[in-house]
Amino acid sequence: MTTAKKIVLDCFENMFVHKDFDAASANVHPDFVTHSPGFPSGREAFVEAMRNSPMAGADVAVKRVIADDEHVVVHLHVVRPGEELGAAVVDIVRVADGLIVEHWDVKQPVPPGAEMF
């Protein structure tokens, strides 16, 4: 496993699977930038927003992690309370100097009957 892939997987598993936001923040650069609408940039602000987002109460499974040098793509299945099928989420992150520095994402509802995972 590449170093960038391990850094991102550790962060995502801590944040979304184990709900250990303090451990997750150790992998995020203080000047982290997200391009996800509605979420703030900066490590402390972003981690706090995630702690208080619907993702904090969701059942999240990491399905795929693909690394290409400093970029890592994570494919997630996210099911929030009260949802049956949930959403497919793809996060793209950039790692520099051992920390996550930048983030993009795309989301789509899982359609009935889909075999996405």
NULOVEX-947068 format. One record per residue: x, y, z of N, C-alpha, C, O in turn; residue in three letters; residue number from 1. Coordinates in nm, 2 decimals. Layout:
! residues N
+--------+--------+--------+--------+--------+--------+--------+--------+--------+--------+--------+--------+------+-----+
|     nu |     nv |     nw |    cau |    cav |    caw |     cu |     cv |     cw |     ou |     ov |     ow | code | pos |
+--------+--------+--------+--------+--------+--------+--------+--------+--------+--------+--------+--------+------+-----+
|      X |      Y |      Z |      X |      Y |      Z |      X |      Y |      Z |      X |      Y |      Z |  ALA | NUM |
...
+--------+--------+--------+--------+--------+--------+--------+--------+--------+--------+--------+--------+------+-----+
! end
This chain:
! residues 117
+--------+--------+--------+--------+--------+--------+--------+--------+--------+--------+--------+--------+------+-----+
|     nu |     nv |     nw |    cau |    cav |    caw |     cu |     cv |     cw |     ou |     ov |     ow | code | pos |
+--------+--------+--------+--------+--------+--------+--------+--------+--------+--------+--------+--------+------+-----+
|   0.09 |  -0.12 |   0.00 |   0.00 |   0.00 |   0.00 |   0.09 |   0.12 |   0.00 |   0.18 |   0.13 |   0.08 |  MET |   1 |
|   0.06 |   0.22 |  -0.09 |   0.14 |   0.34 |  -0.09 |   0.12 |   0.42 |   0.03 |   0.02 |   0.41 |   0.10 |  THR |   2 |
|   0.21 |   0.51 |   0.06 |   0.20 |   0.59 |   0.18 |   0.08 |   0.68 |   0.17 |   0.01 |   0.70 |   0.27 |  THR |   3 |
|   0.05 |   0.75 |   0.06 |  -0.06 |   0.84 |   0.04 |  -0.19 |   0.76 |   0.06 |  -0.28 |   0.81 |   0.13 |  ALA |   4 |
|  -0.20 |   0.64 |   0.01 |  -0.32 |   0.55 |   0.03 |  -0.34 |   0.52 |   0.17 |  -0.45 |   0.52 |   0.22 |  LYS |   5 |
|  -0.23 |   0.49 |   0.24 |  -0.25 |   0.45 |   0.39 |  -0.29 |   0.57 |   0.47 |  -0.38 |   0.56 |   0.55 |  LYS |   6 |
|  -0.24 |   0.69 |   0.44 |  -0.27 |   0.81 |   0.51 |  -0.42 |   0.84 |   0.49 |  -0.49 |   0.87 |   0.59 |  ILE |   7 |
|  -0.47 |   0.83 |   0.37 |  -0.61 |   0.86 |   0.34 |  -0.70 |   0.76 |   0.40 |  -0.80 |   0.79 |   0.46 |  VAL |   8 |
|  -0.67 |   0.63 |   0.38 |  -0.75 |   0.52 |   0.44 |  -0.76 |   0.53 |   0.59 |  -0.87 |   0.52 |   0.65 |  LEU |   9 |
|  -0.65 |   0.56 |   0.66 |  -0.65 |   0.58 |   0.80 |  -0.74 |   0.69 |   0.84 |  -0.82 |   0.68 |   0.93 |  ASP |  10 |
|  -0.73 |   0.80 |   0.77 |  -0.82 |   0.92 |   0.80 |  -0.96 |   0.89 |   0.78 |  -1.05 |   0.91 |   0.87 |  CYS |  11 |
|  -1.00 |   0.83 |   0.67 |  -1.14 |   0.80 |   0.64 |  -1.20 |   0.70 |   0.73 |  -1.31 |   0.71 |   0.77 |  PHE |  12 |
|  -1.12 |   0.59 |   0.76 |  -1.17 |   0.49 |   0.85 |  -1.19 |   0.55 |   0.99 |  -1.29 |   0.52 |   1.05 |  GLU |  13 |
|  -1.10 |   0.63 |   1.04 |  -1.12 |   0.69 |   1.17 |  -1.24 |   0.79 |   1.17 |  -1.32 |   0.79 |   1.26 |  ASN |  14 |
|  -1.25 |   0.87 |   1.06 |  -1.36 |   0.97 |   1.06 |  -1.50 |   0.91 |   1.04 |  -1.59 |   0.94 |   1.11 |  MET |  15 |
|  -1.51 |   0.82 |   0.94 |  -1.64 |   0.77 |   0.90 |  -1.68 |   0.64 |   0.95 |  -1.80 |   0.62 |   0.97 |  PHE |  16 |
|  -1.59 |   0.55 |   0.98 |  -1.62 |   0.42 |   1.02 |  -1.62 |   0.41 |   1.18 |  -1.71 |   0.37 |   1.24 |  VAL |  17 |
|  -1.51 |   0.46 |   1.24 |  -1.49 |   0.46 |   1.38 |  -1.54 |   0.58 |   1.45 |  -1.56 |   0.58 |   1.57 |  HIS |  18 |
|  -1.57 |   0.69 |   1.38 |  -1.62 |   0.81 |   1.43 |  -1.52 |   0.87 |   1.53 |  -1.56 |   0.94 |   1.63 |  LYS |  19 |
|  -1.39 |   0.85 |   1.51 |  -1.28 |   0.91 |   1.59 |  -1.22 |   1.03 |   1.52 |  -1.13 |   1.02 |   1.45 |  ASP |  20 |
|  -1.29 |   1.14 |   1.54 |  -1.26 |   1.26 |   1.46 |  -1.12 |   1.32 |   1.50 |  -1.05 |   1.38 |   1.42 |  PHE |  21 |
|  -1.08 |   1.30 |   1.63 |  -0.95 |   1.35 |   1.67 |  -0.84 |   1.27 |   1.60 |  -0.74 |   1.33 |   1.56 |  ASP |  22 |
|  -0.85 |   1.14 |   1.59 |  -0.75 |   1.06 |   1.52 |  -0.75 |   1.09 |   1.37 |  -0.64 |   1.10 |   1.32 |  ALA |  23 |
|  -0.87 |   1.12 |   1.32 |  -0.87 |   1.15 |   1.17 |  -0.80 |   1.28 |   1.15 |  -0.73 |   1.30 |   1.05 |  ALA |  24 |
|  -0.82 |   1.38 |   1.24 |  -0.76 |   1.51 |   1.21 |  -0.61 |   1.51 |   1.21 |  -0.54 |   1.60 |   1.15 |  SER |  25 |
|  -0.55 |   1.41 |   1.27 |  -0.40 |   1.40 |   1.27 |  -0.34 |   1.38 |   1.13 |  -0.23 |   1.40 |   1.10 |  ALA |  26 |
|  -0.43 |   1.33 |   1.03 |  -0.39 |   1.31 |   0.89 |  -0.42 |   1.43 |   0.80 |  -0.40 |   1.42 |   0.68 |  ASN |  27 |
|  -0.47 |   1.54 |   0.86 |  -0.52 |   1.65 |   0.78 |  -0.43 |   1.77 |   0.80 |  -0.40 |   1.81 |   0.92 |  VAL |  28 |
|  -0.38 |   1.84 |   0.70 |  -0.30 |   1.96 |   0.71 |  -0.38 |   2.07 |   0.77 |  -0.50 |   2.09 |   0.74 |  HIS |  29 |
|  -0.32 |   2.16 |   0.85 |  -0.39 |   2.27 |   0.91 |  -0.45 |   2.36 |   0.81 |  -0.56 |   2.42 |   0.83 |  PRO |  30 |
|  -0.39 |   2.38 |   0.69 |  -0.44 |   2.46 |   0.59 |  -0.52 |   2.39 |   0.48 |  -0.52 |   2.43 |   0.36 |  ASP |  31 |
|  -0.57 |   2.27 |   0.52 |  -0.65 |   2.19 |   0.43 |  -0.76 |   2.27 |   0.35 |  -0.82 |   2.36 |   0.41 |  PHE |  32 |
|  -0.77 |   2.23 |   0.22 |  -0.87 |   2.30 |   0.14 |  -0.97 |   2.20 |   0.08 |  -0.93 |   2.09 |   0.03 |  VAL |  33 |
|  -1.10 |   2.22 |   0.10 |  -1.20 |   2.14 |   0.04 |  -1.28 |   2.21 |  -0.06 |  -1.30 |   2.33 |  -0.05 |  THR |  34 |
|  -1.31 |   2.14 |  -0.17 |  -1.39 |   2.20 |  -0.28 |  -1.54 |   2.15 |  -0.27 |  -1.61 |   2.16 |  -0.37 |  HIS |  35 |
|  -1.57 |   2.09 |  -0.16 |  -1.71 |   2.04 |  -0.14 |  -1.80 |   2.15 |  -0.09 |  -1.78 |   2.21 |   0.02 |  SER |  36 |
|  -1.90 |   2.19 |  -0.17 |  -1.99 |   2.30 |  -0.13 |  -2.05 |   2.28 |   0.01 |  -2.10 |   2.17 |   0.04 |  PRO |  37 |
|  -2.05 |   2.38 |   0.09 |  -2.11 |   2.37 |   0.22 |  -2.02 |   2.33 |   0.33 |  -2.06 |   2.34 |   0.45 |  GLY |  38 |
|  -1.90 |   2.29 |   0.30 |  -1.80 |   2.25 |   0.41 |  -1.69 |   2.35 |   0.41 |  -1.64 |   2.40 |   0.30 |  PHE |  39 |
|  -1.64 |   2.39 |   0.53 |  -1.53 |   2.49 |   0.53 |  -1.40 |   2.43 |   0.51 |  -1.38 |   2.31 |   0.54 |  PRO |  40 |
|  -1.30 |   2.50 |   0.47 |  -1.16 |   2.46 |   0.46 |  -1.10 |   2.49 |   0.59 |  -1.15 |   2.55 |   0.68 |  SER |  41 |
|  -0.98 |   2.43 |   0.61 |  -0.90 |   2.44 |   0.73 |  -0.93 |   2.32 |   0.81 |  -1.05 |   2.27 |   0.83 |  GLY |  42 |
|  -0.82 |   2.26 |   0.87 |  -0.84 |   2.13 |   0.94 |  -0.94 |   2.14 |   1.05 |  -1.04 |   2.05 |   1.05 |  ARG |  43 |
|  -0.93 |   2.23 |   1.14 |  -1.02 |   2.23 |   1.26 |  -1.16 |   2.26 |   1.22 |  -1.25 |   2.19 |   1.27 |  GLU |  44 |
|  -1.19 |   2.35 |   1.13 |  -1.32 |   2.38 |   1.08 |  -1.38 |   2.26 |   1.01 |  -1.50 |   2.23 |   1.03 |  ALA |  45 |
|  -1.31 |   2.20 |   0.92 |  -1.36 |   2.09 |   0.84 |  -1.39 |   1.97 |   0.93 |  -1.50 |   1.91 |   0.92 |  PHE |  46 |
|  -1.30 |   1.93 |   1.02 |  -1.33 |   1.82 |   1.11 |  -1.45 |   1.84 |   1.20 |  -1.53 |   1.75 |   1.22 |  VAL |  47 |
|  -1.46 |   1.97 |   1.25 |  -1.57 |   2.00 |   1.33 |  -1.70 |   1.99 |   1.25 |  -1.81 |   1.95 |   1.30 |  GLU |  48 |
|  -1.70 |   2.04 |   1.13 |  -1.82 |   2.03 |   1.04 |  -1.86 |   1.88 |   1.02 |  -1.97 |   1.85 |   1.01 |  ALA |  49 |
|  -1.76 |   1.80 |   0.99 |  -1.79 |   1.66 |   0.97 |  -1.84 |   1.59 |   1.10 |  -1.93 |   1.51 |   1.09 |  MET |  50 |
|  -1.79 |   1.63 |   1.21 |  -1.84 |   1.58 |   1.34 |  -1.99 |   1.61 |   1.36 |  -2.06 |   1.53 |   1.42 |  ARG |  51 |
|  -2.03 |   1.72 |   1.30 |  -2.17 |   1.77 |   1.32 |  -2.26 |   1.75 |   1.19 |  -2.37 |   1.79 |   1.19 |  ASN |  52 |
|  -2.20 |   1.67 |   1.10 |  -2.28 |   1.65 |   0.97 |  -2.36 |   1.52 |   0.98 |  -2.34 |   1.44 |   1.07 |  SER |  53 |
|  -2.45 |   1.50 |   0.88 |  -2.52 |   1.38 |   0.88 |  -2.43 |   1.26 |   0.86 |  -2.47 |   1.14 |   0.90 |  PRO |  54 |
|  -2.31 |   1.28 |   0.81 |  -2.22 |   1.16 |   0.79 |  -2.18 |   1.10 |   0.93 |  -2.15 |   0.98 |   0.94 |  MET |  55 |
|  -2.18 |   1.18 |   1.04 |  -2.14 |   1.14 |   1.17 |  -2.24 |   1.03 |   1.22 |  -2.19 |   0.94 |   1.29 |  ALA |  56 |
|  -2.36 |   1.03 |   1.18 |  -2.46 |   0.93 |   1.22 |  -2.49 |   0.82 |   1.12 |  -2.57 |   0.74 |   1.14 |  GLY |  57 |
|  -2.41 |   0.83 |   1.00 |  -2.44 |   0.74 |   0.89 |  -2.36 |   0.61 |   0.91 |  -2.25 |   0.60 |   0.98 |  ALA |  58 |
|  -2.41 |   0.50 |   0.85 |  -2.33 |   0.38 |   0.83 |  -2.25 |   0.39 |   0.71 |  -2.30 |   0.41 |   0.60 |  ASP |  59 |
|  -2.12 |   0.39 |   0.72 |  -2.03 |   0.42 |   0.61 |  -1.94 |   0.30 |   0.59 |  -1.87 |   0.25 |   0.68 |  VAL |  60 |
|  -1.93 |   0.25 |   0.46 |  -1.84 |   0.14 |   0.43 |  -1.75 |   0.19 |   0.32 |  -1.79 |   0.24 |   0.22 |  ALA |  61 |
|  -1.62 |   0.17 |   0.34 |  -1.52 |   0.20 |   0.24 |  -1.52 |   0.08 |   0.14 |  -1.49 |  -0.04 |   0.18 |  VAL |  62 |
|  -1.55 |   0.11 |   0.01 |  -1.56 |   0.00 |  -0.09 |  -1.43 |  -0.01 |  -0.17 |  -1.39 |  -0.13 |  -0.21 |  LYS |  63 |
|  -1.37 |   0.10 |  -0.21 |  -1.25 |   0.10 |  -0.29 |  -1.16 |   0.21 |  -0.25 |  -1.21 |   0.32 |  -0.21 |  ARG |  64 |
|  -1.03 |   0.19 |  -0.27 |  -0.93 |   0.30 |  -0.25 |  -0.83 |   0.28 |  -0.36 |  -0.77 |   0.18 |  -0.38 |  VAL |  65 |
|  -0.82 |   0.39 |  -0.44 |  -0.73 |   0.38 |  -0.56 |  -0.63 |   0.50 |  -0.55 |  -0.67 |   0.61 |  -0.52 |  ILE |  66 |
|  -0.50 |   0.47 |  -0.56 |  -0.40 |   0.58 |  -0.54 |  -0.32 |   0.60 |  -0.67 |  -0.30 |   0.50 |  -0.75 |  ALA |  67 |
|  -0.29 |   0.72 |  -0.70 |  -0.21 |   0.76 |  -0.82 |  -0.12 |   0.88 |  -0.77 |  -0.16 |   0.99 |  -0.77 |  ASP |  68 |
|   0.00 |   0.84 |  -0.73 |   0.10 |   0.93 |  -0.68 |   0.04 |   1.01 |  -0.56 |   0.01 |   0.94 |  -0.45 |  ASP |  69 |
|   0.02 |   1.14 |  -0.57 |  -0.03 |   1.21 |  -0.45 |  -0.18 |   1.22 |  -0.44 |  -0.23 |   1.27 |  -0.34 |  GLU |  70 |
|  -0.25 |   1.17 |  -0.54 |  -0.40 |   1.17 |  -0.54 |  -0.45 |   1.03 |  -0.50 |  -0.40 |   0.92 |  -0.54 |  HIS |  71 |
|  -0.55 |   1.03 |  -0.41 |  -0.62 |   0.90 |  -0.37 |  -0.77 |   0.92 |  -0.39 |  -0.82 |   1.02 |  -0.35 |  VAL |  72 |
|  -0.83 |   0.82 |  -0.44 |  -0.98 |   0.82 |  -0.46 |  -1.04 |   0.71 |  -0.37 |  -0.99 |   0.60 |  -0.37 |  VAL |  73 |
|  -1.14 |   0.75 |  -0.30 |  -1.21 |   0.66 |  -0.20 |  -1.35 |   0.65 |  -0.25 |  -1.42 |   0.76 |  -0.26 |  VAL |  74 |
|  -1.40 |   0.53 |  -0.27 |  -1.54 |   0.50 |  -0.30 |  -1.61 |   0.45 |  -0.18 |  -1.57 |   0.35 |  -0.12 |  HIS |  75 |
|  -1.71 |   0.52 |  -0.14 |  -1.79 |   0.49 |  -0.01 |  -1.93 |   0.46 |  -0.04 |  -1.99 |   0.51 |  -0.14 |  LEU |  76 |
|  -1.99 |   0.37 |   0.05 |  -2.13 |   0.35 |   0.05 |  -2.18 |   0.41 |   0.18 |  -2.14 |   0.37 |   0.29 |  HIS |  77 |
|  -2.27 |   0.51 |   0.17 |  -2.31 |   0.59 |   0.29 |  -2.46 |   0.57 |   0.30 |  -2.54 |   0.60 |   0.21 |  VAL |  78 |
|  -2.50 |   0.52 |   0.42 |  -2.65 |   0.50 |   0.45 |  -2.68 |   0.58 |   0.57 |  -2.64 |   0.54 |   0.68 |  VAL |  79 |
|  -2.75 |   0.69 |   0.56 |  -2.79 |   0.77 |   0.68 |  -2.91 |   0.70 |   0.74 |  -2.99 |   0.63 |   0.68 |  ARG |  80 |
|  -2.93 |   0.73 |   0.87 |  -3.05 |   0.67 |   0.94 |  -3.18 |   0.71 |   0.87 |  -3.20 |   0.82 |   0.82 |  PRO |  81 |
|  -3.26 |   0.61 |   0.85 |  -3.39 |   0.62 |   0.78 |  -3.38 |   0.60 |   0.64 |  -3.49 |   0.59 |   0.57 |  GLY |  82 |
|  -3.26 |   0.58 |   0.58 |  -3.25 |   0.56 |   0.44 |  -3.24 |   0.41 |   0.42 |  -3.19 |   0.33 |   0.50 |  GLU |  83 |
|  -3.29 |   0.36 |   0.30 |  -3.28 |   0.22 |   0.27 |  -3.15 |   0.19 |   0.18 |  -3.08 |   0.10 |   0.21 |  GLU |  84 |
|  -3.14 |   0.27 |   0.08 |  -3.03 |   0.24 |  -0.02 |  -2.90 |   0.32 |   0.00 |  -2.79 |   0.27 |  -0.03 |  LEU |  85 |
|  -2.92 |   0.44 |   0.05 |  -2.81 |   0.53 |   0.07 |  -2.75 |   0.59 |  -0.05 |  -2.82 |   0.61 |  -0.15 |  GLY |  86 |
|  -2.63 |   0.63 |  -0.05 |  -2.56 |   0.70 |  -0.15 |  -2.42 |   0.65 |  -0.18 |  -2.36 |   0.59 |  -0.09 |  ALA |  87 |
|  -2.38 |   0.66 |  -0.30 |  -2.24 |   0.63 |  -0.34 |  -2.17 |   0.76 |  -0.34 |  -2.21 |   0.86 |  -0.40 |  ALA |  88 |
|  -2.06 |   0.76 |  -0.27 |  -1.98 |   0.88 |  -0.26 |  -1.84 |   0.85 |  -0.31 |  -1.78 |   0.75 |  -0.27 |  VAL |  89 |
|  -1.78 |   0.94 |  -0.39 |  -1.64 |   0.93 |  -0.43 |  -1.57 |   1.06 |  -0.39 |  -1.60 |   1.17 |  -0.43 |  VAL |  90 |
|  -1.47 |   1.04 |  -0.30 |  -1.38 |   1.14 |  -0.26 |  -1.25 |   1.13 |  -0.32 |  -1.19 |   1.03 |  -0.34 |  ASP |  91 |
|  -1.20 |   1.25 |  -0.37 |  -1.07 |   1.26 |  -0.43 |  -0.99 |   1.35 |  -0.33 |  -1.03 |   1.46 |  -0.31 |  ILE |  92 |
|  -0.87 |   1.30 |  -0.29 |  -0.79 |   1.38 |  -0.20 |  -0.65 |   1.39 |  -0.25 |  -0.60 |   1.29 |  -0.32 |  VAL |  93 |
|  -0.58 |   1.49 |  -0.22 |  -0.44 |   1.51 |  -0.25 |  -0.36 |   1.51 |  -0.12 |  -0.40 |   1.58 |  -0.03 |  ARG |  94 |
|  -0.25 |   1.44 |  -0.12 |  -0.16 |   1.43 |  -0.01 |  -0.03 |   1.49 |  -0.04 |   0.02 |   1.47 |  -0.15 |  VAL |  95 |
|   0.02 |   1.57 |   0.05 |   0.15 |   1.64 |   0.04 |   0.22 |   1.63 |   0.18 |   0.16 |   1.67 |   0.28 |  ALA |  96 |
|   0.35 |   1.60 |   0.18 |   0.43 |   1.60 |   0.30 |   0.36 |   1.52 |   0.41 |   0.36 |   1.56 |   0.53 |  ASP |  97 |
|   0.29 |   1.41 |   0.37 |   0.24 |   1.32 |   0.47 |   0.10 |   1.36 |   0.53 |   0.06 |   1.29 |   0.62 |  GLY |  98 |
|   0.04 |   1.46 |   0.47 |  -0.09 |   1.50 |   0.52 |  -0.19 |   1.53 |   0.41 |  -0.15 |   1.56 |   0.29 |  LEU |  99 |
|  -0.32 |   1.51 |   0.43 |  -0.42 |   1.55 |   0.33 |  -0.43 |   1.70 |   0.32 |  -0.45 |   1.77 |   0.42 |  ILE | 100 |
|  -0.41 |   1.75 |   0.20 |  -0.41 |   1.89 |   0.18 |  -0.53 |   1.95 |   0.10 |  -0.56 |   2.06 |   0.11 |  VAL | 101 |
|  -0.59 |   1.86 |   0.02 |  -0.70 |   1.91 |  -0.07 |  -0.80 |   1.80 |  -0.09 |  -0.77 |   1.68 |  -0.09 |  GLU | 102 |
|  -0.93 |   1.84 |  -0.11 |  -1.04 |   1.74 |  -0.12 |  -1.14 |   1.78 |  -0.22 |  -1.18 |   1.90 |  -0.23 |  HIS | 103 |
|  -1.19 |   1.69 |  -0.30 |  -1.31 |   1.70 |  -0.39 |  -1.40 |   1.59 |  -0.37 |  -1.36 |   1.48 |  -0.32 |  TRP | 104 |
|  -1.53 |   1.60 |  -0.40 |  -1.62 |   1.48 |  -0.39 |  -1.73 |   1.49 |  -0.49 |  -1.77 |   1.60 |  -0.53 |  ASP | 105 |
|  -1.79 |   1.37 |  -0.51 |  -1.91 |   1.36 |  -0.59 |  -2.00 |   1.26 |  -0.52 |  -1.95 |   1.16 |  -0.46 |  VAL | 106 |
|  -2.14 |   1.28 |  -0.53 |  -2.23 |   1.19 |  -0.46 |  -2.35 |   1.16 |  -0.56 |  -2.38 |   1.24 |  -0.64 |  LYS | 107 |
|  -2.40 |   1.04 |  -0.54 |  -2.52 |   1.01 |  -0.61 |  -2.61 |   0.91 |  -0.53 |  -2.55 |   0.83 |  -0.46 |  GLN | 108 |
|  -2.74 |   0.92 |  -0.53 |  -2.82 |   0.82 |  -0.46 |  -2.80 |   0.69 |  -0.53 |  -2.78 |   0.68 |  -0.65 |  PRO | 109 |
|  -2.81 |   0.58 |  -0.45 |  -2.80 |   0.45 |  -0.50 |  -2.94 |   0.41 |  -0.56 |  -3.04 |   0.41 |  -0.48 |  VAL | 110 |
|  -2.96 |   0.39 |  -0.69 |  -3.09 |   0.36 |  -0.74 |  -3.13 |   0.22 |  -0.71 |  -3.05 |   0.13 |  -0.69 |  PRO | 111 |
|  -3.27 |   0.20 |  -0.69 |  -3.32 |   0.06 |  -0.66 |  -3.27 |  -0.04 |  -0.77 |  -3.27 |  -0.01 |  -0.89 |  PRO | 112 |
|  -3.22 |  -0.15 |  -0.72 |  -3.18 |  -0.26 |  -0.81 |  -3.04 |  -0.24 |  -0.86 |  -2.98 |  -0.33 |  -0.93 |  GLY | 113 |
|  -2.97 |  -0.13 |  -0.82 |  -2.83 |  -0.11 |  -0.87 |  -2.74 |  -0.20 |  -0.80 |  -2.75 |  -0.23 |  -0.68 |  ALA | 114 |
|  -2.64 |  -0.25 |  -0.87 |  -2.53 |  -0.33 |  -0.81 |  -2.40 |  -0.25 |  -0.83 |  -2.31 |  -0.28 |  -0.91 |  GLU | 115 |
|  -2.39 |  -0.14 |  -0.74 |  -2.28 |  -0.05 |  -0.75 |  -2.16 |  -0.09 |  -0.67 |  -2.05 |  -0.04 |  -0.70 |  MET | 116 |
|  -2.18 |  -0.18 |  -0.58 |  -2.07 |  -0.21 |  -0.49 |  -2.03 |  -0.35 |  -0.50 |  -1.93 |  -0.40 |  -0.43 |  PHE | 117 |
+--------+--------+--------+--------+--------+--------+--------+--------+--------+--------+--------+--------+------+-----+
! end
